Amino acid sequence: MTQALLVRKLSDDEKATLQDWQHSEDKEKARRAQVIMLSAKGKAAVEISQEMGFHPDNLKKWIRRFNQEGISGIEILKRGPKSRFTDEQTTAILNLYRQSPKSLGLAFSTWTPQKLAIEAVKLGIVSQISHVTMREILTETTTDKTAIENINIVESKAIIDPSIELNLQVPNHESFQNSLINQEPFNDLNLNDPKPTHTVSELLSLGQNALRSSENLEAVTIFQKILIYPELTADLEGQVRCYLSEAYEALSSYEEALMAVSVYEDSLIRSQLSQKLQARVKLRLGWGYSRLSNYAKALARFNEARTIFVELADTEGLGAVHYALGYVYVEINESNLARGYLLKALEGLRYAEDARLLARIYIDLGLVNYKEGDFEGAKASYLKAQSYAEGITDSSLLGLISMNLGAIYVDYGKRDEATQYLVRAVKEFTISGQNSYLARAYNNLGNNLLYGGRWSEAAENLSRGLELARKLGDRENTWLTLITLGELRFLQGEYEKAEESLLTALGLLTDGDKWAEAYAQRVLGLLYIANNRPDKASQVLRTALQLATRIGSLYEVCLSQLTLAEHHLSQTNYEQAEEYLELAKENLKGKHDPDLSASGWAQRLAGKIALIHQHFEEAKQHISASINIFASINNKYELSMSKLEMGLLYMQIGELLASRDILTEARDKLMDLGAMPALKRANEMLLALQRGEVPKPHSKIEVNLNRDVLLMQRLIEAANSRDLLLKELATVIYENFILARLVIYDANIYGQLEAIVIIGCSQKEALELIPEVNRTIDCGKTTLGISHLHVLEDRINAKFCLYLEPKPNTRLELSRLKPLFKQAELALENCSLR
């Protein structure tokens, strides 16, 4: 359990100063002093926030600053407006502020810094401005102290301020800005008013409108206001707490979202609610746990809610639960289960009018397709979500759709379209205050800029995303951005920083996202190849391939195989390099949408191998294809790397002028990018060309090692433990034989089979096979349809059954498998003896 953040022990002088501050006429100074004094008494930030009406994130910020800097850390600093705005612009902003929003035809009656910033951009006063800068301008130049105090009340409840002011050109989405401005009136609520002037039903309506319009901070304020009203019924309080939880979740305040409904973990309190509201409360509890990555508890609460909705025959409630279950299974990479629940959700909600929920279901269906490498299917789902979101002013939802469409265009190599969608996602999440998604959008934007050759801008956006994720305590976006940063630093030749980023990410990924872990291990493998650390490279790349295979990510499997081919090529293990390249090509053929980046890489590798074998014309065709592919997707780095290989080919066949020209092109682009290792290689090749030191063609390499002997060697190396041996056996077979599914069952427990290694299918599918496998073994057969069964025994006490299902229209090479089985049995026997 995480220990509450508390202030350090106060000195006598600090106590005296804080006591003076508590009686200050400066209300902000008095508030900060009170926070520190309450924390010194042992009260947690959450308790103080409930007592004083401030958001706990801001209270924690003051406590941390005090612990680091003492009294000076909580001093109120006077900051003027940013100097990049002219006096004329500042005057125009103040003139706008002095006008009533109603007089301008706007639907709200009170300015907030955020609304004022949006309207100032719309009217062309400034091209861009954050709500934080707007607040600074108003604070410094406005003499209306009451108005400023109201701004302070709103701003003090902000979650995390990203202070976004993009340097990228952002397209003008006028209709989107109008939808944000023309919202339902919030009226002039004052949390400190001891005599409420609004009825609960009025406030509830205002809060729901604020939530629908992504005015999430205002929604939190309203729902908190309702909770202080006396004599709320149990059901009404339950409804308000559910809405409050949703609003906090939309602000990425996941702990607060859970806390808002955590009172209903008490069955006595929950029993006071109607049955339908009990189900809704459990649904909100599940969402709270899922956002904090406590997936076991999330699934438990979702299934409890599902049971109640089934009893009530509530199809819409079931649809919402099935969506929630689908979301969790997407997060834990159980694609088949995720798709099943999401399709059930669509079925249950087909007559519902909740366009927001339907849009979110299609977003998650898109994510399932995306992780499986079906980019076209993912795009279709995202566009379907976009059609449901038409006319909706939910910035969080619109941001999600833009972010995911941007990711699709990143993979298609359409850099401009991707940038447009991702910049819009940044804007939407900035407005909604959903900072967790904002951090992800920054990462995706940085990723697109990385592959588009805009490395300095990529680094800037990745740094923003990382800083925001760390402020939020968001592990997922922290490790994701660290991996992308690690890849960028690797390409720049900053190997130590790259390794640090990647290892830090892997440290955060313990029991986390296996897809991301495979990605990180793969990039780390490329780093070790470049650093000439072959043992390390082999280890991490095999791990990457195993992870990608287990989660069924064909895309990541293919990239891992290409990286392994690159590794073996660097170690002159040419036959193994060709084997991995062929496996990758097969996977590229099997993908719904051929990945152009992987295809370009495969073509370049094929050209390098053909060059080693002195098949010059074949090498030229492959490398030319690679150049064309990378040019079509505007991947400047990979395009330059392919040109280097073409330059080497021209050198070896004596076309020295063509070699010089293409090497010079590659060098100049690599210099622009700052890709130092590749730039060094380009310069060395040009220097060799200038000196006439043209490398001699490689002689054709004859590889004497039989690949199956190498596979058996891998089993011998894994024989230290039974679990490791069985996993390695499964991986060896799946990597080197054309299989659809592979399952290893433990047959030791009272004759019952238990699936212990599963590749290519889900746990559920492996369990469903058990009755047929049992019957087949009992009949003494070794085939089940097109599948092959083999029982491993060590002649002592271990017995395991392998289920091997080949892909359609293929056959298992049993003659090659038998020596591997024999080696595995010998290794199992050694394990049992130990």
N, C-alpha and C positions, 0 to 999 in steps of 0.2 A: 504494500500500500504506500502511495506517495505521501511524504510528510508535508504538512501544511507550511506554506511560506510565512515566516514570522520575522519581525524586525529583530535586529541584534540587541544586545544589552545596551541600554542608554547610559551615557555619562551624566554626571550631575549638571554640567553646563548645558548639555543637550536637553535635559528635562526642563531646566529653567527657561530656555529659549522657547521650547514647544508650549510650555504653559503660558508664556507671554503671547505667543501666536494665537492660542485658542481664544484670547480676548481681543484680538485685532479687529479693526473695522473692515479690513480686507477679508471678505468672506471666503475667498479661495484659499488664502493663507491659513485661516482658522480651520477650514475643512481638512487640509493636508496635515496640519498638526494633530487634529483629532484622530485621523487615520493611524498615524504613527503611534500615538498614545494608546489607542485601543489594541493595536497589534502587539505593543509591548506588554499588554495585560494578558496575552495568549489567545486573542481572538483571531480566527482565520479571516482571510479576505472576503470569503462568501458571507460570513456572519456580519462583518462590518458593512458589506454592501447592502444587506437586508435592513440593517439599522439606519444607514445614512442615505440609501436611495441611489448609490452610485454603482457602476458596473465593476465587478471584481477585477477585470483585466487592468483597468486604470489604477485601482488600488494597489495591485501587485507591482505595477510599474513604479509607483511612488515608494513602496517598501524596498524594492530592489535598489532604487537610486539612493535612498537613505542609507541602506546597508553598505553601498559602495563609496558614497561621497559625503555622508553625514548631512548636516543642515543644508549645505550648499546644493545637494542633490535634489531638494524639493523646493528650492527657491523658485519664485514665479519670474520667468524670464520675459522681458519685454522684447518682442520681435516685430519688426516692421514688415510691411508688404514687400514682396520680392521685387527687386529693382528692375526686372525685365519688363514690368508694366509701366507705361508712361503716365505722367500726371493726367493727361486727357482720358486715358483708359480708366484710371482710378476714379476720376470725377464722374465718368459715365456710369461706373458700377454703383457709386453712391447715389446718383440720381435715380437709377433703377430701383435701388433698395428703398428709397423714400416713397416710391409709388406703391399703391395698394395692388397686390396681385389681381384682385377682382377687376380693377380698372383696366387691366391689360387683357381682360377676357380669359384669365386663368381660373381654374376650378377651385383653387385653395385660397385661403385668406391670410396665411402667415408665411413669410419667407423663412426658409432654413438656408444655411450656407450651400447645401447641396443643390436645392432648387434654384437658388440665385445663380450658382455657377452654370447650371444647365441653360438657364434663360440668357445669361450673358454671352455664352457661346452661340446660342441660336440667333441672337440679335446682331452678332458680328462685332461685339465690343472687344472680345479677345478671341483668339483662335482656340485656346485651350486653357483651362484653369481647374485645379483641384478644389474640393470643398474646404480643405485645410487652409490653402492660400486665401480663399475667399473669407474665411473666418478671421484670419490675421488682418486682412484689410479692414474689415468692419470693426474689429477690436481696437485697432490703432487710430482710426479716423472718425469713429462715430461717438458722439457725446451722449447718446441716449442709453443711460446705464441700465435701465430696465430691459431694453431690447437685448443688450449685450449679455445680461444675466440669463435671459431666456435661452440665448444661443449657448451659453456655458452649460446650462442644464442639459440641453440636447447633446452637445458635444462630449460632455463628461461621461455619457453612456456609450460612446463609440467603442467598438470592439478592438480593432487594430486599424490604424490609419496607414494605408499603403502610400499615400502622397503621390498619386500617379500623375505624371506629366510626361507623356510619351514623346520621344523624339522622332517617332515614325509618323509618316503622313497617314492620318486616319480619315477614311471616307466619311462624307457627311450623310448620316442617316437621319434626315429631318423628321420622317414619320415616327421613327423610334423616339426621338427627343420629345416630340409633341405628346406621345403616349405617356411619357414620364411626367410631363408637366401638368397635363390635364387629368389629375387624379381627384378622387373624392376628398372633400374637405376634412382636414384633421381637427379643425377648430383650435381654440387656444387652451389646451389642457395645462394645468399646473399641478404637478404632483404634490406640491407643498400646501395646497389649498385645503384647510381643515374642514371646509363645508363643500362637499362635492356638488356641482351644479348640473351634472349630467346623470340621466338614469342609466342603470346597468345595461338595458337593452340598447340605448343609444351608443354607449361606449363599445358594446360588443359588436355592433354593426360597423362602427368606425374602425375597430381593430381588425375585423375581417377584411374590410376594404383595403386597409393599409397592407395587410399580409398579401392580398391578391396583387397589389400594385408594387410589390417588392420594397415598400417603405418599412423595412423590417425593424429598424430601430424605433420608429414610431409605434409599430405594432407591439413591441416589447413594452414600451412605456404605457400604452393603453391597457394591455392585459394586466400589467403590474398594478395599475390604478384600480382595475376592477377587483382585484384580490384583496384590497384593503377595505372594500365596502363591507359593512356589517350584514350578518344574517343572509349570506349566500346559501342557496340550497346545495346539497352535496353534488347533485348532477350538474348544476350550473358551474360550481367551482371546478369540477372535473373537466367540463368542456373548455373553460378558460385556461386551465393548466395545459391541456392538450394544444391549444392554439399558441400559448406562450412557448411551449416546447418547440413547436414548428418554427416560430419566429427566431428563437435562439439558434436553431439548427441552420436556418437560412443565413445567419450571421457567422456561421462556422464556430459558434460557441457551444461545442458539443457537450462539455461537462455540464454547463448550465441547462442545456436542452434536456439532459437526463435528470438533472436535479429538479426541474420543474414538475416532473411527474413521478419522481422516485418515492414520494409519500405513499403511492399506491402499490408499492411492493409489500406493504402491510395489508394482509388479507382482511383484517377487521375494517380498516378504512375503505378498502376496495369494495367490500360487501355492501356498503351503503349506496353504491352506484347502481343504476339500472344495468341489466345484463348487457345491453348493446354498448353502453358507455364503458363497462368493464373490458369488453373486447377492444374498444378503441384505445383505452388506456394501455392495455398490454401491447397493442400495436405501436404506440408511441414509445413505450419502454424499450421495445425491440429495436426501434430506429435509434434510440439513444445509445444502446449498447453497440449496435452495428457501426455507428459513426466513430465510436471509440475502439473499434476493431475487436470487441469482445463478441466474436461471432457465435460462440457456443450459447451464451446467454441470449443473444439476439434471436437465434433459431428457436430456442425454448419459448421465448415470449411470443414470437410470431405463431408458433404452432398452438400455443394456448389460446391465442386470439382466434385462430382458425377453427378450433373446436367449438368455441362459442358461436361464431358466425354460422357454422354448419348447423348447430342446434336451432338457430334463429331463422335458418333458410334465407340468410341475407346475402344475396349474390354480389351486391356491390362491395360489401365488407369482405367477402371472400376474394373478390378481385383485387382489393387493396392489399390483402395479406399475401396473395400469390405474387403480386408485384414485389412486395418486401422480401419474400423468400428468394425470388429470382435475383434481386439486387445482391443479396448476401452471397449466393452461389456464383454470381459474376465476380465478386470481390475475391473469392477463394479459388477461382479458376476451375470450377466444376461446370463446364460449359453445357453438358447435356442436361443436368438438373436445372441450370439457370434457364435454358431455353424452354424446357417443359413448363416450369412455373410461370414464366412470362407469357407463354401462349395461353395457359390457363387463365391468367389475369385478363388477357384480351377477350377471351371467350366469356368470362364472367361480366365484363364491363361493356359488352358490345352494344347494349341499349342505354348505357349511362351517358350523361352529358358532361362528364368531367374531362374536358379537353386537356387540362394540365396533366392529369394522371395518365391518360392515354399517350400523350407526348413523351412522358418520362419512361413509360414501358417500351416504346419504340426506341428510345435512346439506348436503353439497356440491351434490347435485342441487337441493336447495332454493335454494341460493345462485344457481345458474344461472337457475332460474325467477324468482327475486326480481329479479335484474339485468335480466331481460327484461321485467319489469313484470307477470309472472304470479304475483300474490300468493297466489291460492287454490292454485295448483300448488305454490308454495313451502311454504305452510302444511301441505299434505298430506304433503309430503316430511319436514318437521320432525316431524310427528306420527308418521310411520312410524319415524323415528329414535328418537323417544321410546318407542315400543313395544318396539324392540329393546333399549333401555337399561334397561327395567324390571328392577329387582332388582340392577342394577350399581351399585357404589359408587365409580365413577370420576368424581371431582368435575369434572375437566376436561371430560369428555364431557357430563355433566349440565349444566355451565355453558354449553357451546356450544349445546345444545338450547334452554335457557331464554333465552339471549341472542337467538337467531334467532327464536324465537317472539315474544319481546318486540318485535323489530323489525317483525314482521308486524302486531302489534296497534298499534304506533305509527302505521303507515300506514293502518290501519283507523280510527284516531281513538279507539280504546278505551284511554283513558289509564290507568285503574285496572288493567286486565289487563296492559297493557304494563309498568307500574311493578312489579307483582308479579313478573312473569317476570324483569325486569332486576335487581331487588334480589336475587332468588335467584341470578342469574348472578354478581353481585358476590360473594355469600357463597361460592359454589362455587369461583370462581377464587381467592379469598382463601385458602381451605383447601388447594387443590391447589398453590398457589404459582405458577400460570401467569400471571405478571404482564402479559404482552403481551395476553392475552385480557381480563385484569382492566381494563387501560387502555381496551380497546374497549368493555367493558360500561359503564364510567363514561361514555364518550362517548355511547353509545346511551341511557343513562338520562338524561343531560343533555339530549339531543335531545328525548326524550319530555316532559321537564319544561318545556323551552322552548316547545313547541307547546301544552302544557297550561296555559300561563300562570303557571308557577311559576319565574319567571326567576332569583330569587336562589338557589334550590336548584339550578337548572340550571347557573348559573355555578360554584357550589361543586363539583358533580360533574365538570364539564368541567375545572376547574382541577386536581382530583385526577388525572383521567385524563391531562392534559397533563404534569403533574409526573412521574408514573410512567413515561409513554412516553419522556420526555427522559432520565430516570435510566437506562432500559434501552437508550437509543440506538435506540429503535424508531421509524424514520422514518415508517412507514405510519400508526401510531396518532398520531404527532405531527401529521402534516399533516391527518389526518381530524379530530382534535379542534380544530385551529386553524381549520379551515373552519367548524365548528359554532360556535366562539367568535366568529368573524368575523361570522356571521349574527346571533348574539345582540347583539353590539355595534352592528351596523348598525341593528337594530330599536330599540335604546336611544338611538340618535343619536350614539354615540361613533364618528364616521366615521373619524377618523385611526387609532384603535386597530383598527377593523374592517378598514381597508385594509391596515394593517401585518400583521395576522393572516393575511389572505387572500393577500397577496403572499409572505409567508414560507412559507405552505403550498405555493403554486405553485412557489417556489424549490426546495422539497424534492421536488416531483413531477416533476422532469426525468426523462423516459423512464420515468415511473411509471404509476400507475393512471389511464387515460384517463377512466373514469367519474367519478372524484373530481376530475380536472382540469376536466371539464365543469361539475361542481357548483360548484367554486370560481369559475370564470369567470362562471357565471350569477349567483351572489351578488354578485360584484364588479360585474357589470353593473347590478344593482339599486341598488348603492351609488352608482355614477356617475350613474344616472338621478336619484336623490334629491339628489345634489350638483350637478346641472345641468352635467354634463360629457358632452354628447351624443356627441362623437367617440370618446371613450374607451368609452362605453357600447356604441356600435355595434360597435367593434372586438372587445371581449371577448365580446359576446353572439354575434357571428357565429362566433367561435372555439368558444364553448360548443356551438353548434348543429352545427358541423362535427364536433367530437369525438363528440358524442352520436350523430350519424348514422353515423359510421364504425364505432362499436362496436355499433351496432344496439340501443341502449337506448331503446325507445319512450317510456318514462317520462321520461327526461331530455330527449329530443327535444321532447316535449310541453311540459315546463316551460320549455325554452329558447324555444320559439315563443311561449308566453304572455308571457315576459319581453320578447321583441322587440316583441310587440304593445303592451305597456305603454310601452316606450321610444318607439315611433312615435306613440303617443297623446300622450305628453308633449311631443312636438315638432310636434304638430298635423298629422302625416302620417297622416290618418285612413284613407285607402284602404289603405295598407300595414299599418296596425294591423288593419284588418278581414281582410286576406289572412292574416296570421299567426294571427289568432284562428280563422279557418276551418280552417287547417291543423291547429291544435291540437285543434279539435273532432273533425276526422276521425281523428286519432290516438287521441283518447279513445274514439271508437267502436270502434277496432280493438284496444283493450286487452282482455286476458283479464278483468281486474277493473277496472272504472272507478275511477280514483283520485279519491276524494271531494274531497281538498284541491284538486287541479287542476281538478276540475269546478266547485267553488265559485268559484275564481279566474276561470275562463272565463265563468261566468254574470255575475260582477260586471263584467268587461270588456265583455261584450255589453250590459249595462245602461248603462255609461258611454257607449258608442258610440251606443246608441239615444237617450240623453239629448241628445247633441250634435246629433243629427238631429231633435230635438224630437218623437220618438216616445215620449211620456211613459208611455202605458199599457204598451208593450212594455218600456221601461226599468224600470218598477216590477215587472213580472213577473220579469225577469232578476235584479234586485237582491234581491227577496224570496226567490227560489230560492237565491241565494247565502247569504243570512242563515240560511235553514233548513239548508243543508248544513253550514255552519261551526258552527252550534249543535249539530247531530247528532254531530259529531266532537269537540266541546268544544275548538275552536281559538279561544281567547279573543281573540287579536290580530286574526286575519283576520275574525272576527265583528264586532269593533269597526270595522274598516276598511270593511266592507260597510254597517254602520249609518251611517257618515259619508256614504257615497254616497247612501243613502236619505234622510238629512237634507237633502242638497243638492237631491235631486229634489223633496222636499216644499217647500223654499224656492222653487224655480222655478215650481211650479204653484200657489203661494199658500196651501198648508196649513201656516201658520206654527206653530200650536200643536203639530201632530204633528212638525214639524221640530225644534222646541225639545226635545220629550220624547226623541226618539231620539238627538239629538246629545248631550244631557245623559247618557244611558245610556252612549254610546260614550266620552265624555270621562272619566266616572268609572272605567270599566274600564281605559282607557289610562293613567290616573293610577296605578291600582293596579299595573299592569304596569311602569311606568317607561318607556313608549314615548314619549320626549320629542318627536320630530318630529311624530308623529301627534297627540299631545296638543296641541301648539302649533296645528296646523291646526284641531282641534276647538274650541279656545278662540277662535280667530279667526272661525270660522263662527258661534259663539254670540254673539260680540260684534257681528258684522255684523247678525245677526238682531235683537239688542236695539236697535241703532241704526236699524233699518229699512232697512239697506243691502242689500236682497235683490238678488243678482246677476241680471242679465237673462238670459233664455234665449239660448243660443248660436244664431246664425243657421246655417242649414244650409250646410256647407262644400262647395264644388265644387272637387274636386282635378283640376287640368288635366294634371298630369304623367302620362304613360302609364307603367304599371308596367314594361313591357318595355324602355322607354328607360332606366329606372333600373337594370334588370338589365344592360343593355349598358354602362352607366356603370361598374358594378362590374367588368366584364371589362377595361375600359380602365384602371381604377386598378390592376389586377393584372398589367398587361402588362410590368412591369419584369423578370420572369424567367419562363422557360417553365414551370418546375415550379409556381410560384405560380399562373400563368394557368390551367393544366390543373386544378389543385385547385379554383380558384374557379369554373371552368366547370362542373365536376362538382357542386359545392355549389349553384350557382345553379339548375341543371337539376333536381337532386333536391329542392330546397326548393320549387320552383314548378310542378312537374309531378308527376302521381301515378304514381310509379315504385316497383316492387318492388326492382329491382337496377340498378346502373349501374357499368360498368367501362370505363376508358380503357386501351387497349393501345398500347404503343409498337411501331410496325411498321418501325423503322429498322434493326434488327440482323439483317442477312442475310435479310431477309424474314420472320423469326420474330417472333411476337407475344409481348410481355412486359407483364403487368398492372402498371400503375404507379399507378393510382388505383382504389380499390375501395370502393363504398358499398352496403350492404344485403346483402352476402354475404361468405363467407370467402375467403381466398387460395386454398384448395383448390378451391372452387367456380368461382372465376375461371379457374383453370388448366384445369379440366375443360371449360370452354366453348371453349377455344382451337381444337381440331380442327374443330368445327362452324362457328365464326366464320371460320376460314381457308377452308373449303370454300365457304361462302356468298359470301365476297368474291371468291374465284377464279371463281365462276360469274357474277359481276357483279350479284348480288342485294343488296337492302338490307333484306330481312326474313328473320328466322329464327324461325319460329313466330309468336308474338304480339309478338316483340321487333323493334326497329328497329336497323339498323347504319348508321353514318355515318362516312365516312373524311374526316378533316381533313388538308389539305395546304397548305403555305405557298408552293408553287411554287419552293422552293429546295432544301431537303434534309430537311425534317421531315414525317413522316407518322404519323398517329395514328388509331386506330379506336375509335369510341364504341359500346358495346353498351348499349342502353336497353330495359329490360324493364318494361312497364307493369304495374300491379296488375290482378288479374282484373276483368273486366267494365268496363274503362276503355280509352280510346283516347288515343294521343299526339296533341297539337296540333302537327303538323309545321309548320303555317304560322307558328306562334309561334317554333318552334325554329330555323327557317332563318336569320333575321337574327342570332340568337345564334351560330350556326355561322360565319356570314360574318364577324362581328366577331372571333371567336376566330381564324380563319385569318389575318385582317389583323394581329392582334396577334402571332401566331406568326411571321409573315413579318418583322415588325419585330425580334423577338427573334433570328431567324437572321441578319439583316443586322448587328445589333450584335455 
